[in-house]
Amino acid sequence: MAIVSIDRWRKRKPGTGTTVARFELARANQAQVLAEGALKGERAVALVRLLLFLLMGLSQGGIRELRGEHVLQDGVRRGTILGYLVFVLVTTAILWLREKPDVHRSRWMPIPTTIIDVAFLVTMGWRTYVLEGRFTEGMYAAGAAAVLSFSVVRYSVLHVVFSTVLTAGGYVFLSWLRGSFSWMQSCFVVGCFLSLGMMLGWTNHAVRFMFLNLRQRENLSRFLPRQVVNRVMESGETALLPVQREVTILFSDIRGFTSLSETLPPQQVLALLDDYFGHMTQIVMAREGMVNKFLGDGMLACWGVPDHSEDHAEQAMRAALDMRTKLVELNAWREKHGQPPLRIGIGLHTGVVAAGMLGGTQQHEYTIIGDAVNVASRIEGLTKAVGVDILVSASTWKRAGAGFQGELVGEEEVKGRKESVVLYSLKGRAPGAGTVFPEERTGS
């Protein structure tokens, strides 16, 4: 996808480092994408126009001569045909050899070309009537329909409206010139042009926004689950504005990965991580979480943003258990193929974070920042010292621990914090709802 020039954007829009500027740049890039599509459409139109011109010359010249019919000899017609031929060839050459996607040109370029197309049809119809005393409604209607159909691939619905008005007006004008204007007939023909224009306008609009929505959905789906993507797209840009909210954070890490990676070539290291993260990302997103980033062999995920949810702690704990189960499956496959098993540590913590888009206009991401993120990372680091694979902070456990089985580990010092953190090891799902907390079962 072509990106709008950042230097040009900075000159035109102040405050490019703000969220508003990023949204404005995103809209500008959407316009650029539409301009690229419009250029491809204009190139196709140029080829079709050239083909139609050749067919017209064959029908009006070659076939008439073969059939022994009189070929009209008229200076105005010859000049019109020659001028239109030059227009067709020059336009085709420019579009295919020199033209680049440009939003401004995509908006105005179809206007003169449509005028020339319709003017050619009207002039040919008028000269035919002057020389032969007849108005070939069928040929004009067919040519006008072709010209009108060109607008379906153009930048805006306004181009469809413009083409509809010109082609319908051309018919009325020719009817008036030959002195046989009929309100009844003209209303019917114009109504047909309007009906065709409405369908083409709807198609133009639907295709444009369907394409943009697909691109937006594809981009959002890279780090958000499908359900959240749907809600974000319904809410619009405000869904990604900065918020302060309680969330549950999951931090995971592959133990001993540095030593393992030193024994493998880079391609195998990347293949291993790609396969591992692919499975774990699916789990997080299936539990309506957001994979925030990959940090080497670590993964940061969170629940509760950008879409607010009340069960963010429960979903995060379920995801942690699913990751444990998936790792067993992956290790079974690895051992079968003579590869060493992987071990991971997972830390979960619930706290308040600031969430929103960070970075400039050229590079930005939706992320979370705050003390809770650091605590989740430290808790994951404690899994080695405690000797378990999943540790959950008290804030997370009290939020959703009633549905899970676990053991109270105790208070642990967390680097960078004065206060210690109460931790639980997560064993599995509770047999039924209403399960008491571990400290209550042990009598602590």
Steps between C-alpha positions, in 0.01 A plus 500: 500500500638841409553732796432870493820706513571575866689820419207631300264395776700683768483821299125469465399367842644624829527268797590186308615324814151494650237230478282730292782547251544124471132456423521781245800334339315168496215666312748655259653159437152359440448771239833402343389136485180609325710706260705191415180308431362787294817509286469128430138562407590787264757281328236235442261769374765623255539153350122448475460845343764413239324171425162673464653756265641224281162322498328826402744552214445142387120528510477847345773461241619148424169314523317772304750478217486121493121513480510764227328761718570870469775620734429848629749757376505799729783729612351554846464126555853430379639775723302374798615142445862605452493721811341226708757248374780731614327538837462122537863424410652780710284419803585131480873571467504743793303273730709192429844657464519813713209541739558433872237464774396844616191589703453843342531377141274203574228749592520734202637283218170316425316829452661614169522144366128444563418832333705401193342152486145637512583789264629248245178296518281811472702642208487172309128467562437859393702468175326172416165675533617797291635277220246217501198653668487234773599480864652163594361470852630146540860588426492803727337304785758221469792743490360706787449187710865407441616849600279488807638159599852648502410696814455188714878460535571866570597673821168632619126453470491860375660379178205265451260788556691720256503230230130429548407866460715543188381184321134567578540865403666399174196296401262785580720744306508278189123454517458877515742556207305273266174671599329187628525551873237300689444535872365146526789337310767721656374435853518126442849508347633740762341284769689199364825697512426606858421142603826378349685788666350418840608137477848598386523759779399245761756254362772765498425595861467140623821379336703797625397462862502121493861514385596756767321303771682184395833680521412646840371166628817327379721753680301482826481120490877481527485589871133489602257205522220483247229596748690808610577596139128499422424730792792731423384535140146576615620761750742664258822681585391584857547135601879542479521834681710506821326361811590418859346170600542191713628210292656161548845451355667174400873481454658177376855398426678189370743377764856438391431629153831687474698178550271311262527764227880492513492138383269566205548687170304829470244349262406229749481751785256714305301196388473380861381840626263544208334166571489557877365854482252398233337250736514727806362798312204293388430406861515861623273627226257209543464615861429858379842628600740728318857398417678826569852412391767233469819563696754256365368170632254679730139598437296778657121465480217676677126487554267797551622734225422640254161336555382517861410168663401398851648150483851600389670320793307176443573503126870558563519208746319274255746603231794415727361150557439459126863601434617234744289235322623609158861485616452136598377430146790690344756319716354163409553585135850637566610192694362276226724683252807492722478862615537615862180598682415861577424636846324827559417728789180705515427792728155657545416828671197728509543875534433839352688598184494773239413360159510668162694565183866587543762609248516751219314506173752273328506224762244449775324225691223447752666420832463508877730668751505516878626333814268202444694405186829497689348296783371236256847472351660464846245236600585298192866523598415357843363178350855365484572575865168360620518195275163530326399590145207736575494763774200723565497815712246548777321772304439260212410209726243697696347618174444152356661235720169353619479305176853356521715271707832613637730535798604800700872547445536792739648846484789560267721800452467656157792691359427869472217499759514569871196286576508125457243324281278212611519222243307184415602212280226414251423129480184479289129567475282437806251209477210742535409862560534644845830328585662662802833675485813293572575678827152412623545132411835482682370687796740791455 
